[in-house]
Amino acid sequence: MFESLTDKLSTAFSKLTSRGVLTEKDIDEAMREIRIALLEADVSLPVVKTFIAQVKEQALGEKVVKSVQPGQMVVKIVHDELVKLLGSEEGAELNFQTTPPAVILMVGLQGSGKTTTSAKIANKLKKHKKVMLASLDIYRPAAQQQLAQLAHQIEVECLPIIEGEKPEAITKRALSEAKKGGFEVLILDTAGRLQIDEVLMNEVVAVKKLSNPIETLLVADALIGQEACNVAKEFNEKVGITGLVLTRLDGSSRAGAALSMKMVADVPIKFMGTGEKIEEFEEFHPERIAGRILGQGDVVSLVEKAIEKVDHAEAEKMARKMMKGKFDLEDMLSQLRQIQKLGSMGSLIGMIPGLSKFQSQIEASGIGDNLVKKQEAIILSMTKEERKHPDIIKASRKKRIAAGAGVEVQEVNKLLKSYEQTSTLMKRMGSLGGLSGLMGSKMPFMKPGNPLNGMFNGRGPKFPF
């Protein structure tokens, strides 16, 4: 997400921050690079012009020119303007101030991810509210069945399908059933088209009039680039939207639509889809996203994700074993699975301050999703005895394990080597009384040339920026 934009902005900022004094020419050159970076990231031209003008006006001010670190001041100005561009936190939460059921109307073009997004929102809300889903898409083959399957998967009620029923009739029935069933939220998944047309708009307007939604969310695919602005403008003018949901941000390294749509539609971005899985869905926080774009990470979201996804009982069990200096391959398997719950390795790296600029190096070094899955397969190919006592794994066992996991013996050796290093670390933590006992020396798994090397020093965590 935003990988290309982040790389180019980092290059522009590195030239500024390396200089003690900034001239107007330096700032002009930086603004030119930022402008090109934004345009290449699919940010619309009017938005880029406005953004650059506002940044330049402040960057040429006396406060920046006479500051001790003028380059850092420019970076702060860009960050603050990005936050303004992406919108404030105000109005970003879903509105439920209405007589139940609160209707959420999902609109957008075909293929934008409305159906999956409807299920993702339902999954997020079901913890606190009774939710019903209803599909009004009678045109796309199996669209109604898809929503029903997703509803079953997340254990949320879905309006039963009646063949041949029209969207307006489905809407009336959904409202009636939601009221009878005491549902607090009703999510209506409307049909889309390959492009905006009068038929689509008339149908959505009719459904909106019938359902009187408290929220009308436009679902937009980040991959469609600058066209997303036209889509946002059309839907807002003809239907009226209250918020935006951006999908497939994980698949776009440019994702400039996020920077343009808020300004064009003048409504908040409420959610973003970061992957195909139901749980790969986040609330949109402008300040955090601005930090990610500028390579400053997003530790708050990372911590929130860890709190939500990590098995706390398992984590406590692991901590107790660590304090005793015990660590086997079963524990390593558990750790790998906990990591996978947090999302892709690339998305996690992007959230760690200072590491996003090393993302390509880290992935190239083999520290990625494929490695985690490969290591999991290798451990699963072992017997319980081998996992508990890895020292019994010799040549013949390695061949059997490699064959079972579909890898070379060399990969098994790498895993065992990694295990030995981690086990040594755990034993040392146990003997020295926990994590504090490790401070003062480098982690044993930090090898020369590894982009993660140098993250720790004698005082604790230290990030390479």
MARBA-152367 format. One line per field, with one value per residue (C-alpha): residue number from 1; z negated, y, x. Coordinates in pm, 1 decimal, always signed. Each point is the difference from the previous one (the first is absolute). Layout:
residues N
resi = (NUM|...)
pz = (Z|...)
py = (Y|...)
px = (X|...)
end
This chain:
residues 465
resi = (1|2|3|4|5|6|7|8|9|10|11|12|13|14|15|16|17|18|19|20|21|22|23|24|25|26|27|28|29|30|31|32|33|34|35|36|37|38|39|40|41|42|43|44|45|46|47|48|49|50|51|52|53|54|55|56|57|58|59|60|61|62|63|64|65|66|67|68|69|70|71|72|73|74|75|76|77|78|79|80|81|82|83|84|85|86|87|88|89|90|91|92|93|94|95|96|97|98|99|100|101|102|103|104|105|106|107|108|109|110|111|112|113|114|115|116|117|118|119|120|121|122|123|124|125|126|127|128|129|130|131|132|133|134|135|136|137|138|139|140|141|142|143|144|145|146|147|148|149|150|151|152|153|154|155|156|157|158|159|160|161|162|163|164|165|166|167|168|169|170|171|172|173|174|175|176|177|178|179|180|181|182|183|184|185|186|187|188|189|190|191|192|193|194|195|196|197|198|199|200|201|202|203|204|205|206|207|208|209|210|211|212|213|214|215|216|217|218|219|220|221|222|223|224|225|226|227|228|229|230|231|232|233|234|235|236|237|238|239|240|241|242|243|244|245|246|247|248|249|250|251|252|253|254|255|256|257|258|259|260|261|262|263|264|265|266|267|268|269|270|271|272|273|274|275|276|277|278|279|280|281|282|283|284|285|286|287|288|289|290|291|292|293|294|295|296|297|298|299|300|301|302|303|304|305|306|307|308|309|310|311|312|313|314|315|316|317|318|319|320|321|322|323|324|325|326|327|328|329|330|331|332|333|334|335|336|337|338|339|340|341|342|343|344|345|346|347|348|349|350|351|352|353|354|355|356|357|358|359|360|361|362|363|364|365|366|367|368|369|370|371|372|373|374|375|376|377|378|379|380|381|382|383|384|385|386|387|388|389|390|391|392|393|394|395|396|397|398|399|400|401|402|403|404|405|406|407|408|409|410|411|412|413|414|415|416|417|418|419|420|421|422|423|424|425|426|427|428|429|430|431|432|433|434|435|436|437|438|439|440|441|442|443|444|445|446|447|448|449|450|451|452|453|454|455|456|457|458|459|460|461|462|463|464|465)
pz = (+0.0|+111.6|+54.0|+315.3|-149.3|-325.3|+184.4|+211.4|-289.0|-211.6|+277.0|+17.4|-378.6|-32.3|+214.1|-222.3|-337.9|+94.1|+31.6|-286.7|+188.7|+260.0|+284.8|+205.2|+282.3|-226.7|-95.8|+365.3|+100.6|-285.6|+93.2|+360.8|-113.5|-234.5|+281.1|+233.9|-274.1|-68.4|+369.2|+58.0|-298.3|+182.5|-210.4|+214.7|+144.1|-174.1|-336.3|+66.6|+94.9|-315.4|-221.2|+140.5|-21.9|-368.7|-87.1|+190.0|-161.3|-346.0|+99.1|+117.4|-326.6|-246.7|-255.4|+231.5|+150.4|-341.7|-185.5|-131.2|+220.2|+298.1|+187.3|-287.5|-15.4|+367.6|-66.5|-286.5|+225.1|+265.6|-269.2|-138.0|+349.0|+80.0|-314.1|+111.9|+348.1|-136.8|-237.3|-375.4|-242.7|-44.2|+180.1|+79.4|-223.2|+119.2|-109.6|-185.2|-135.2|+138.9|-86.0|+59.3|+238.1|+107.6|+375.1|+168.7|+379.2|+192.1|+348.3|+267.3|+334.1|+77.7|-109.4|-266.2|-278.6|-137.1|-94.3|-187.4|-161.4|-117.4|-175.5|-145.1|-151.6|-137.4|-151.9|-169.7|-133.9|-117.5|-323.3|-125.7|+217.9|+149.9|+376.1|+307.2|+356.7|+313.7|+365.3|+259.3|+281.4|+223.0|+311.4|-72.8|+7.7|-350.8|-166.4|-249.8|-72.6|-56.4|-269.1|-160.2|-16.2|-151.5|-255.8|-96.3|-27.4|-244.1|-177.1|+85.9|+115.8|+375.2|+157.3|+174.1|+380.2|+198.6|+369.1|+236.1|-271.6|+104.1|-199.5|-132.5|-119.1|-164.9|-177.7|-141.0|-114.3|-156.3|-198.4|-117.9|-104.1|-172.6|-209.3|-87.0|-95.8|-217.7|+213.4|-83.9|+336.4|+352.7|+272.7|+356.2|+271.7|+323.9|+357.7|+193.0|+364.3|+197.2|+37.4|-130.5|+191.7|-45.5|-77.9|-284.0|-152.8|+23.8|-177.3|-278.7|-47.0|-22.8|-257.4|-202.6|-4.3|-125.3|-260.9|-129.1|-91.2|-281.2|+195.4|+377.0|+57.5|+337.1|+46.5|+235.9|+133.1|-57.3|+318.5|+234.9|-57.5|+84.0|+131.9|-367.4|-33.4|+282.8|-158.8|-339.3|+155.5|+200.6|-289.1|-238.5|+236.4|+109.1|-306.8|-290.4|-200.1|-363.5|+16.4|+205.4|-27.1|+193.5|+103.4|+127.8|-153.4|-55.7|+376.5|+100.1|-65.9|+122.0|-157.5|+73.7|+14.7|-380.1|+16.3|+260.9|-82.1|-338.9|+152.8|+303.9|-186.0|-321.0|-216.4|-238.0|+90.9|-259.9|+75.4|+215.9|+121.3|-35.7|+137.4|+117.7|-338.1|-208.3|-284.4|+233.0|-52.0|-196.0|-113.5|+187.0|-220.5|+202.7|-232.8|-5.6|+378.9|+47.5|-220.7|+216.0|+320.8|-137.7|-119.3|-367.4|-67.8|-194.0|-335.3|-143.4|+267.1|-41.1|-376.5|+53.0|+249.4|-240.9|-286.0|+220.5|+176.2|-237.4|-226.3|-344.1|-181.2|+246.2|-41.2|-380.0|+27.8|+229.6|-241.1|-288.5|+208.4|+100.8|-364.8|-59.4|+299.8|+188.1|+368.9|+250.0|+359.3|-117.5|-148.9|+321.5|+197.1|-236.7|+55.5|+379.0|-17.7|-223.6|+252.5|+286.1|-194.2|+7.3|+381.0|+275.3|-90.9|+239.1|-177.0|-341.1|+114.4|+133.5|-347.5|-175.4|-11.8|+218.5|+154.8|+287.7|+205.3|-47.4|+97.5|+340.7|-151.3|-278.8|+243.2|+233.7|-290.5|-36.6|-307.5|+142.5|+9.4|+214.9|-250.7|-290.7|+186.9|+103.6|-357.9|-123.1|+259.0|-108.9|-369.0|+84.1|+186.2|-323.9|-259.8|-343.6|-142.4|+251.0|-81.9|-373.4|+41.2|+316.9|-85.5|+118.9|+356.1|+197.9|+373.6|+69.7|-193.4|+183.0|+337.0|-111.5|-137.3|+316.5|+220.4|-212.9|+17.2|+369.2|-60.1|+23.2|-298.2|-1.3|-102.2|-293.3|-108.5|+17.8|-218.9|-257.7|-2.0|-54.3|-278.8|-171.1|+4.5|-134.5|-262.0|-115.5|-30.3|-206.2|-231.8|-58.4|-72.7|-253.6|-173.8|-8.2|-112.7|+319.1|+279.1|-212.1|-34.6|+371.5|+16.5|+48.8|+277.6|+351.8|+73.3|+107.0|+316.2|+131.3|+266.6|+180.1|+305.7|-125.6|+44.9|-347.9|-155.7|-224.1|-127.0|-351.2|-203.7|-362.2|-100.2|+166.3|+329.6|+258.4|+347.4|+302.1|+97.0)
py = (+0.0|+338.5|-170.5|+194.9|+334.2|-69.6|-81.4|+316.5|+228.7|-154.0|+82.0|+360.3|+43.5|-155.3|+283.6|+259.3|-150.2|-41.8|+376.9|+239.7|+299.6|+1.6|+247.7|+77.0|-198.7|-307.8|+23.1|+46.7|-313.6|-197.6|+121.5|-106.6|-352.0|-20.1|+113.9|-270.3|-262.8|+88.0|+1.0|-336.1|-135.2|+84.6|+303.6|+228.2|+316.0|+254.3|-164.0|+0.6|+370.3|+98.3|-220.1|+129.0|+364.0|-38.0|-183.7|+244.9|+303.5|-132.9|-139.5|+341.1|+160.6|+149.9|-272.9|-266.0|+194.2|+110.3|-325.8|-219.2|-293.6|+154.2|-332.5|-164.6|+295.7|-49.7|-369.4|+100.6|+246.0|-268.9|-240.9|+253.0|+86.0|-371.3|-41.0|+291.5|-149.6|-339.3|+156.3|+38.0|-274.1|+183.3|-174.5|-305.6|-232.2|-153.3|+186.5|-200.7|+292.2|-118.3|-227.4|-362.7|-149.5|+242.7|-56.4|+4.6|+23.3|-132.0|+152.0|-9.0|-141.8|-371.2|-165.2|+260.6|-253.9|+108.9|-349.3|-96.6|+344.8|-35.4|-324.4|+160.8|+284.8|-248.8|-203.3|+311.0|+109.1|-339.5|+20.5|+282.3|-2.2|-241.7|+19.1|-116.7|-10.2|+22.4|-20.6|+212.9|-112.6|-208.6|+54.7|-140.5|-381.9|-151.4|+341.6|-69.2|-347.7|+148.4|+235.2|-285.2|-213.6|+286.1|+61.1|-369.3|+15.9|+293.7|-129.9|+294.6|-14.1|+43.0|+71.5|-319.1|+12.7|+1.4|-64.9|+270.1|+259.2|+357.9|+225.3|+227.6|-297.9|-152.8|+332.3|+9.4|-361.9|+56.3|+299.2|-196.2|-306.7|+214.9|+174.1|-327.7|-165.2|+287.5|+64.1|+316.5|+27.0|-90.8|+2.8|+20.6|-115.7|+167.1|-103.1|+162.9|+62.6|-2.0|+373.5|+266.2|+10.1|+135.0|-341.9|-59.9|+343.1|-13.9|-336.5|+115.1|+322.7|-201.2|-239.4|+289.6|+170.7|-320.4|-93.6|+349.5|-108.8|+166.1|-76.4|-24.7|-135.1|+11.6|-296.8|+86.6|-211.0|+169.7|-162.9|+205.4|+305.4|+350.1|-132.4|-54.4|+377.6|+8.9|-293.2|+177.3|+323.3|-168.0|-207.2|+294.1|+231.8|-248.3|-220.5|+180.8|-191.1|+28.8|-180.3|-189.1|-350.1|-67.4|-358.4|-183.7|+246.6|-298.2|-59.1|+354.9|+140.4|+338.8|+26.2|+373.3|-28.5|+18.1|+344.7|+131.5|-139.2|+165.8|+344.0|-64.3|-152.7|+201.7|-298.5|-197.8|-323.7|-238.4|-335.0|-162.0|-355.8|-128.3|-351.6|-257.5|-162.4|+115.7|+117.0|+203.1|+315.3|+311.4|+325.6|+290.9|+231.3|+295.8|+70.5|-363.2|-33.8|+321.5|-154.1|-314.0|+203.6|+192.2|-319.4|+84.1|-320.1|-54.2|-156.4|+74.9|-209.2|-275.0|-16.2|+5.3|-282.8|-201.7|+50.8|-113.2|-294.0|-148.3|-284.7|+146.2|-335.0|-141.0|+309.2|-36.1|-369.3|+87.2|+267.9|-250.0|-248.6|+276.9|+88.3|-364.5|+7.0|-260.7|+24.7|-280.0|-25.7|-19.6|+346.7|+120.5|-128.1|+187.2|+320.4|-38.7|-39.1|+304.5|+204.3|-112.3|+116.4|+355.7|+16.4|-4.7|+57.4|+296.4|+177.1|-61.5|+135.6|+312.2|+69.8|-5.1|+347.4|+20.9|-344.5|+82.9|+135.7|-334.2|-197.9|-111.7|-99.3|-196.8|-185.5|-66.5|-148.3|-267.6|+135.3|-18.6|-183.0|-285.0|-66.8|-12.1|-246.5|-209.6|-17.7|-97.8|-281.4|-130.7|-13.1|-167.9|-271.2|-94.3|-248.4|+127.8|-156.4|+190.6|+327.9|-53.6|-119.7|+159.0|-135.4|-347.9|+130.8|-141.6|-54.5|-270.7|+184.3|+324.2|-171.7|-132.6|+339.8|+179.9|-241.5|+40.9|+379.6|+10.7|+181.2|-69.3|-130.5|+332.6|+171.1|-239.5|+83.3|+372.6|-45.8|-202.9|+261.0|+274.9|-207.7|-46.8|+374.8|+81.2|-275.3|+143.1|+339.6|-143.4|-188.0|+313.7|+197.1|-263.7|-1.4|+381.3|+62.0|+95.3|+252.8|+252.0|-251.1|+12.2|+372.6|+68.7|-251.1|-54.6|-255.0|-330.3|-20.4|+339.2|-94.5|+238.6|+148.4|-74.7|+318.8|-57.1|+6.8|+298.4|+31.2|-62.3|+157.9|+10.5|+215.8|-210.2|+36.3|+223.9|+42.7|+71.3|+348.9)
px = (+0.0|+140.7|+337.5|+89.7|-109.4|+184.2|+324.9|-9.6|-91.3|+277.8|+248.9|-121.4|+12.8|+346.3|+139.2|-165.0|+86.1|+366.7|+42.2|+46.6|-135.6|-277.9|-24.9|-309.8|+158.5|+34.1|-365.8|-107.9|+192.7|-154.6|-350.4|+62.1|+96.0|-299.1|-230.4|+132.6|-25.8|-364.7|-95.7|+171.1|-194.7|-326.8|-87.0|-218.2|+160.7|-231.8|+71.4|+376.0|-2.6|-188.4|+218.9|+331.4|-113.1|-90.3|+322.5|+220.3|-162.8|+84.8|+341.4|+117.6|-108.6|+244.5|-71.8|+147.8|+290.1|+130.3|-63.7|+282.9|-111.0|-179.2|-18.2|-187.7|-237.1|-89.0|-68.1|-232.3|-183.6|-50.6|-124.4|-249.4|-129.8|-37.2|-211.2|-220.5|-26.9|-104.0|-252.0|-37.6|-105.6|-331.3|-284.8|+212.7|-203.2|-326.1|-310.0|-266.3|-205.4|-331.6|-290.9|+110.6|+68.4|+273.8|+28.3|+342.2|-31.4|+301.5|+47.5|+271.6|+101.6|+2.0|+325.0|+82.1|-49.9|-340.3|-118.6|+318.1|+14.2|-361.9|+99.5|+313.6|-201.1|-255.3|+282.8|+138.3|-339.9|-129.3|+202.7|-220.9|-313.5|-249.4|+60.6|-189.1|+133.9|-215.3|+106.3|-182.1|+228.8|-227.2|+213.0|+345.8|-4.8|+5.5|+43.9|-280.0|+137.3|+347.0|-130.5|-196.2|+317.2|+201.7|-275.9|+7.0|+379.6|-6.2|-313.2|-225.7|-362.3|-63.9|-339.6|-125.5|+11.0|-325.1|+65.0|-129.2|-58.7|+90.1|+238.7|-275.2|-204.8|+309.7|+61.6|-355.6|+22.7|+344.9|-128.7|-302.9|+203.6|+263.6|-266.7|-173.8|+328.2|+119.3|+309.5|+191.5|+179.0|-110.6|+266.0|-137.3|+242.1|-115.7|+80.8|+282.2|+79.4|+323.7|-47.8|-238.5|-328.6|-351.5|-152.2|+245.9|-52.3|-378.9|-3.7|+230.7|-200.6|-325.8|+149.6|+136.8|-339.6|-164.5|+260.3|+91.8|+358.3|+191.7|+322.3|+54.6|+350.2|+173.0|+231.9|+286.9|+286.0|+337.8|+130.8|-220.4|+218.3|-119.3|-331.9|-92.3|-44.9|-256.3|-184.8|-5.8|-121.9|-280.1|-132.1|+13.6|-186.3|-268.2|-46.3|+165.1|+260.7|+106.0|+331.9|+256.4|+143.2|+322.1|+67.6|+307.5|+241.1|+230.0|+19.1|+88.6|+344.0|-128.1|-347.1|-25.9|-377.9|+1.8|+158.0|-244.8|-343.2|-41.2|+57.6|-221.0|-297.2|+45.8|-99.7|+224.0|+178.8|-141.8|+163.6|+265.8|+36.9|+355.8|-49.3|-251.2|-62.8|-296.3|+224.4|+225.2|-201.0|+92.3|-153.1|+156.0|+206.8|+141.3|+292.1|+111.2|-28.0|+197.8|+269.6|+6.8|+24.6|+297.5|+170.5|-55.3|-192.1|-319.8|+77.3|-346.1|-175.3|+259.5|-62.6|-378.7|+29.2|+216.1|-247.9|-288.6|+164.1|+256.2|-112.3|+72.7|-16.9|+252.7|+220.7|-2.4|+81.7|+292.6|+122.0|+4.6|+201.4|+240.6|+60.2|+91.4|+233.6|-205.0|-77.6|-69.2|-124.8|-362.6|+51.6|+162.4|-301.6|-230.5|+198.8|-18.6|-376.7|-37.1|+200.5|-226.1|-308.0|+134.7|-3.4|+260.0|+364.2|+11.5|-288.3|+160.7|+336.6|-172.6|-141.5|+338.1|+162.8|+307.6|-39.1|-235.4|+290.8|+177.6|-310.6|+128.4|+338.3|-167.4|-225.4|+294.9|+196.5|-268.9|-177.4|-351.2|-330.8|+135.4|+277.0|-246.8|-225.6|+298.4|+126.9|-346.3|-14.7|+339.8|-97.6|-331.4|+195.7|+173.5|-123.1|-103.3|+315.8|+216.6|-171.0|+52.9|+361.6|+149.6|+346.7|-109.2|-50.5|+293.1|+66.1|-262.1|-270.5|+83.6|-52.4|-339.8|-106.7|+115.5|-193.7|-312.1|+16.0|+92.3|+329.0|+372.3|+197.4|+180.8|-326.2|-38.7|+355.1|-78.7|-306.7|+193.5|+274.9|-259.1|-154.4|+338.9|+63.6|-345.9|+26.4|+334.1|-166.5|-287.9|+234.0|+204.0|-316.9|-99.4|+337.0|+24.6|-357.0|-181.2|+39.1|+193.0|+279.6|+65.8|+70.0|+365.6|+56.1|-131.1|-266.9|+162.6|-210.6|+122.2|+252.1|+238.9|-169.7|-351.5|-210.0|-145.8|+347.3|+66.3|-358.1|+122.8|+277.9|+102.6|-299.2|-271.1|-188.0|+158.1|-143.8|+223.2|-121.7)
end
